[in-house]
Amino acid sequence: MVAGLTNGELIAPMTYEETMTSDFFEAWFQKFLLPTLTTPSVIIVK
């Protein structure tokens, strides 16, 4: 699963069955995570 976390709530959650690749992460980031964020937002990738 990949998801964002804001105010204790998951945002843009997505499950996947294969290995996470940089292409998959970038697509999820651009198509699913970014549209859910408010301005301003700080993104920390861990």
C-alpha positions in Angstrom: 0.0 0.0 0.0 1.1 3.5 -0.7 -0.7 6.5 0.8 -0.3 10.0 2.1 -1.0 11.0 5.7 -2.5 14.3 6.7 -4.0 15.2 10.1 -4.0 11.6 11.0 -6.0 10.5 8.0 -4.8 8.5 5.0 -5.2 10.3 1.6 -4.8 8.8 -1.9 -4.4 5.2 -0.7 -3.6 2.7 -3.3 -2.8 -1.0 -3.0 -0.6 -2.8 -5.4 0.6 -6.4 -5.7 3.9 -5.9 -7.5 7.2 -4.3 -6.5 7.1 -0.5 -6.1 9.0 1.0 -9.0 10.0 4.6 -9.4 7.7 4.9 -12.4 4.7 3.5 -10.4 5.5 5.9 -7.5 5.8 8.9 -9.7 2.5 8.1 -11.5 0.7 7.7 -8.1 2.3 10.9 -6.8 1.3 13.0 -9.8 -2.2 11.5 -10.5 -3.4 10.7 -7.0 -1.5 12.4 -4.2 -0.9 15.9 -5.6 -4.6 16.5 -6.5 -5.6 15.8 -2.9 -3.3 18.2 -1.3 -4.1 21.7 -0.2 -1.8 24.7 -0.6 0.5 25.1 1.1 1.6 21.5 1.9 4.9 20.0 2.9 5.7 16.5 1.5 8.1 14.2 3.4 9.0 10.9 1.7 10.2 8.3 4.2 
